């Protein structure tokens, strides 16, 4: 799944691993500083609490 996210969204492999783990855990929101706030990845909302 992580490689699919890397290819489909242009994420780094390590960011893709984090997103894949959140998707596997059935999370709705991912708090991350390095990803774009408001971005939806396979239904997962990316948020940055520092913005």
DSSP file (Angstrom, degrees, kcal/mol; ACC not computed):
  #  RESIDUE AA STRUCTURE BP1 BP2  ACC     N-H-->O    O-->H-N    N-H-->O    O-->H-N    TCO  KAPPA ALPHA  PHI   PSI    X-CA   Y-CA   Z-CA
    1    1 A X     >        0   0    0      0, 0.0     4,-2.1     0, 0.0     5,-0.2   0.000 360.0 360.0 360.0 -38.2    0.0    0.0    0.0
    2    2 A X  H  >  +     0   0    0      1,-0.2     4,-2.2     2,-0.2     5,-0.1   0.883 360.0  50.5 -63.2 -38.5    2.8    2.4    0.8
    3    3 A X  H  > S+     0   0    0      2,-0.2     4,-2.4     1,-0.2    -1,-0.2   0.884 108.4  52.9 -68.5 -36.4    4.3    2.2   -2.7
    4    4 A X  H  > S+     0   0    0      1,-0.2     4,-2.8     2,-0.2    -1,-0.2   0.907 110.2  47.9 -62.4 -41.6    0.9    2.8   -4.2
    5    5 A X  H  X S+     0   0    0     -4,-2.1     4,-2.4     2,-0.2     6,-0.7   0.888 109.9  53.2 -66.0 -38.8    0.6    6.0   -2.1
    6    6 A X  H  X S+     0   0    0     -4,-2.2     4,-1.2     1,-0.2    -2,-0.2   0.935 116.2  38.4 -60.4 -47.3    4.2    7.0   -3.1
    7    7 A X  H  < S+     0   0    0     -4,-2.4    -2,-0.2     2,-0.2    -1,-0.2   0.902 120.3  44.9 -71.4 -41.4    3.4    6.7   -6.8
    8    8 A X  H  < S+     0   0    0     -4,-2.8    -2,-0.2    -5,-0.2    -3,-0.2   0.834 127.9  22.8 -75.5 -34.0   -0.2    8.1   -6.6
    9    9 A X  H  < S-     0   0    0     -4,-2.4    -1,-0.2    -5,-0.2    -3,-0.2   0.439  99.1-117.8-116.0  -2.5    0.4   11.1   -4.4
   10   10 A X     <  +     0   0    0     -4,-1.2    -4,-0.2    -5,-0.4    -3,-0.1   0.786  60.1 153.5  71.4  26.7    4.1   11.9   -4.8
   11   11 A X        -     0   0    0     -6,-0.7    -1,-0.2    -5,-0.2     2,-0.1  -0.461  50.6-102.1 -83.4 158.6    4.8   11.3   -1.2
   12   12 A X     >  -     0   0    0     -2,-0.1     4,-2.3     1,-0.1     5,-0.2  -0.398  36.5-109.8 -70.5 161.2    8.2   10.1    0.2
   13   13 A X  H  > S+     0   0    0      1,-0.2     4,-1.8     2,-0.2     5,-0.1   0.903 118.6  50.0 -61.6 -41.2    8.4    6.5    1.0
   14   14 A X  H  > S+     0   0    0      2,-0.2     4,-1.6     1,-0.2    -1,-0.2   0.888 110.5  48.6 -68.0 -39.2    8.5    7.2    4.8
   15   15 A X  H  > S+     0   0    0      1,-0.2     4,-2.4     2,-0.2    -1,-0.2   0.885 109.6  54.5 -64.4 -37.8    5.5    9.5    4.7
   16   16 A X  H  X S+     0   0    0     -4,-2.3     4,-2.8     1,-0.2    -2,-0.2   0.865 104.3  54.0 -63.7 -36.5    3.7    6.9    2.7
   17   17 A X  H  X S+     0   0    0     -4,-1.8     4,-2.2     2,-0.2    -1,-0.2   0.902 109.6  47.8 -63.9 -40.3    4.4    4.3    5.5
   18   18 A X  H  X S+     0   0    0     -4,-1.6     4,-2.1     2,-0.2    -2,-0.2   0.925 114.1  46.1 -65.8 -45.1    2.9    6.7    8.1
   19   19 A X  H  X S+     0   0    0     -4,-2.4     4,-2.4     1,-0.2    -2,-0.2   0.913 112.2  51.2 -64.2 -42.9   -0.2    7.3    5.9
   20   20 A X  H  X S+     0   0    0     -4,-2.8     4,-2.6     1,-0.2    -1,-0.2   0.898 109.3  50.5 -62.3 -40.7   -0.6    3.6    5.2
   21   21 A X  H  X S+     0   0    0     -4,-2.2     4,-1.8     2,-0.2    -1,-0.2   0.901 110.7  49.4 -64.1 -40.5   -0.4    2.8    8.9
   22   22 A X  H  <>S+     0   0    0     -4,-2.1     5,-2.5     2,-0.2    -2,-0.2   0.894 112.1  48.2 -65.6 -39.5   -3.1    5.4    9.7
   23   23 A X  H ><5S+     0   0    0     -4,-2.4     3,-1.4     1,-0.2    -2,-0.2   0.909 110.5  50.6 -66.6 -42.0   -5.3    3.9    6.9
   24   24 A X  H 3<5S+     0   0    0     -4,-2.6    -1,-0.2     1,-0.3    -2,-0.2   0.836 108.3  53.1 -64.2 -32.5   -4.8    0.4    8.2
   25   25 A X  T 3<5S-     0   0    0     -4,-1.8    -1,-0.3    -5,-0.2    -2,-0.2   0.423 115.2-120.3 -82.3   1.4   -5.7    1.6   11.7
   26   26 A X  T < 5 +     0   0    0     -3,-1.4    -3,-0.2     1,-0.2     2,-0.1   0.863  51.9 168.9  62.7  39.4   -8.9    3.0   10.3
   27   27 A X      < -     0   0    0     -5,-2.5    -1,-0.2     1,-0.1     3,-0.1  -0.482  31.8-157.4 -79.5 153.0   -8.1    6.6   11.4
   28   28 A X  S    S+     0   0    0      1,-0.3    17,-2.5    -2,-0.1     2,-0.4   0.759  77.4  31.1 -96.0 -33.9  -10.0    9.6   10.1
   29   29 A X  E     -a   45   0A   0     15,-0.2     2,-0.5    -7,-0.1    -1,-0.3  -0.974  61.6-158.3-132.8 140.8   -7.4   12.3   10.7
   30   30 A X  E     -a   46   0A   0     15,-2.9    17,-2.9    -2,-0.4     2,-0.7  -0.982  12.2-147.7-119.2 121.5   -3.6   12.3   10.6
   31   31 A X  E     +a   47   0A   0     -2,-0.5     2,-0.3    15,-0.2    17,-0.2  -0.801  36.9 151.6 -88.1 117.7   -1.7   15.0   12.5
   32   32 A X        -     0   0    0     15,-2.6    -2,-0.1    -2,-0.7     0, 0.0  -0.997  41.6-157.5-150.2 141.0    1.5   15.7   10.5
   33   33 A X  S    S+     0   0    0     -2,-0.3     4,-0.1     1,-0.1    -1,-0.1   0.776  93.4  53.0 -85.3 -29.3    3.8   18.7   10.0
   34   34 A X  S    S+     0   0    0      2,-0.1     2,-0.2   -19,-0.0    -1,-0.1   0.617  96.5  73.3 -88.8 -13.5    5.3   17.5    6.8
   35   35 A X  S    S-     0   0    0     12,-0.1     2,-0.3     1,-0.1    -3,-0.1  -0.638  95.0 -88.8-100.8 160.6    2.2   16.9    4.7
   36   36 A X    >   -     0   0    0     -2,-0.2     3,-1.6     1,-0.1    10,-0.2  -0.502  43.5-119.8 -70.3 125.1   -0.2   19.5    3.3
   37   37 A X  T 3  S+     0   0    0     -2,-0.3    10,-0.2     1,-0.2     3,-0.1  -0.424  97.5  21.7 -64.5 134.9   -2.9   20.5    5.7
   38   38 A X  T 3  S+     0   0    0      8,-3.2    -1,-0.2     1,-0.3     2,-0.1   0.282  89.1 137.4  89.9 -10.3   -6.4   19.8    4.3
   39   39 A X    <   -     0   0    0     -3,-1.6     7,-2.5     7,-0.2     2,-0.5  -0.449  44.9-145.8 -69.2 139.6   -5.1   17.2    1.9
   40   40 A X  E     -B   45   0A   0      5,-0.2     2,-0.6    -2,-0.1     5,-0.2  -0.946  13.7-172.9-110.2 125.0   -7.2   14.0    1.6
   41   41 A X  E >  S-B   44   0A   0      3,-2.6     3,-1.9    -2,-0.5   -36,-0.0  -0.931  76.2 -31.0-119.6 105.0   -5.3   10.7    1.0
   42   42 A X  T 3  S-     0   0    0     -2,-0.6    -1,-0.1     1,-0.3     3,-0.1   0.829 127.8 -45.7  55.5  34.1   -7.6    7.8    0.4
   43   43 A X  T 3  S+     0   0    0      1,-0.3     2,-0.5     0, 0.0    -1,-0.3   0.348 111.8 124.6  92.3  -5.6  -10.2    9.4    2.7
   44   44 A X  E <   - B   0  41A   0     -3,-1.9    -3,-2.6   -15,-0.1     2,-0.4  -0.783  55.4-139.9 -90.5 124.5   -7.7   10.3    5.4
   45   45 A X  E     -aB  29  40A   0    -17,-2.5   -15,-2.9    -2,-0.5     2,-0.5  -0.727  10.1-145.7 -87.2 128.9   -7.7   14.0    6.3
   46   46 A X  E     +a   30   0A   0     -7,-2.5    -8,-3.2    -2,-0.4     2,-0.3  -0.818  22.7 178.1 -94.7 130.0   -4.2   15.5    6.9
   47   47 A X  E     -a   31   0A   0    -17,-2.9   -15,-2.6    -2,-0.5     2,-0.5  -0.971  21.9-155.9-132.8 147.6   -4.1   18.2    9.6
   48   48 A X    >   -     0   0    0     -2,-0.3     3,-1.4   -17,-0.2   -15,-0.1  -0.970   3.8-162.7-122.8 113.2   -1.3   20.3   11.1
   49   49 A X  T 3  S+     0   0    0     -2,-0.5    -1,-0.1     1,-0.3   -16,-0.1   0.597  86.3  64.2 -73.5  -8.7   -2.1   21.5   14.6
   50   50 A X  T 3         0   0    0      1,-0.2    -1,-0.3    -3,-0.0   -17,-0.0   0.495 360.0 360.0 -91.3  -4.5    0.7   24.2   14.3
   51   51 A X    <         0   0    0     -3,-1.4    -1,-0.2     0, 0.0    -2,-0.1   0.434 360.0 360.0 -93.4 360.0   -0.9   26.1   11.5
